[in-house]
């Protein structure tokens, strides 16, 4: 099928090409590679993965394979891939702390790329890297209950309040010293991370989004194993997916609220945030829970705001209508994730309604500012009140992937 390239997609490409990162000759990295957006020059794992999910339509123009391959080139022998590297490929965060644990989305990106290009040789080549990364995350951040610890910044949703409302920063936690972080982020780390409640919230809780992402990653690996005729691997990843899914359903589901919550001190934390919807694309939500769970996406008091899907529900006391970064902003990656999850469970009507509102807002903001932003305010079509411009990067998900995949009539069957 051929999809006409819209003007807004052409502008996305122009910005993305302008933001490309180049590497020093003779080094370990291959270039050019994806840029991120704003003033960022480093290499981010989940930015790269989400950028692939729209750049897969333009592999003739954009360095999709280079950008993914750099992360494998930087991978440690034990499978660890830091969530952030400097532009020269130096890890920014200590590997044994969940601040380094980016959502494990490279397998999703590789599967989507395979479905677009059909390059079986590539997916066979990167499969060992993906397996090793998954195993590292499983062993380092998984717990005996089959759920996963996390970190606000590692999760990608930096300032989202994830802890109980009475949490005072005390309790068993993993800490980071100044000399364990790269000097390039030390100022931000000292000003923003150290001393915050989020820096003390990791071992006491379980993250529903990171647990669902690990279940999703296991299922993506299963699909690759089937493709490569590796039945033993496929069975192993099926068992992992089922175990994590069972744990999420047993411990994170709140029947009264009809929602999946993070855990803290073995109790559910009643904060409605967009990360819970990773359970949809992970394929772990039982059929009899879908109606109640999806109703929050249609509820204007929660997630059905003028610009969907806010990172934090609008009825949370910490919600910021102007955005507040992850305390309300609508983000391209999580909005796209919700749409893919809705498609996975067959709710095309809700997906289309969200896609149309989101793209209307994206177009309006572009018309007013001439660029695409890191995130949008949830109450009106405007950049979030903390957002970087020229974010192509993952902001291309809206004008490219969402338009092509959810608003093209040929794709709605």
Secondary structure, 3 states (H helix, E strand, C coil): CCCCCCHHHHHHHHHHHHCCECCCCCCCCCCCECCCCCCCCCEEHHHHHHHHHHHHHHCCCCCHHHHHHHHHHCCCCCCCCCCEECCCCCECCCCCCHHHCCCCCHHHHHHHHHHHHCCHHHHHHHHHHHHHHHHHHHHHHECCCCCECCCCCCCCCCCCCCCCCCCCCCCCCCCCCHHHCCHHHHHHHHHHHCCCHHHHCCCCEECHHHHHHHHHHHHHHHHHHHHCCCHHHHHHHHHHHHHHHHHHHHHHEECCCCEECCEECCEECCCCEHHHHHHHHHCCCCHHHHHHHHHHHHCCCCCCCCCCCECECCCCCCCCCCCCHHHCCEEHHHHHHHHHHHHHCCCHHHHHHHHHHHHHHHHHHHHHHCCCECEECCCCCCECCCCCECCCCCCHHHHHHHHHHHCCHHHCC
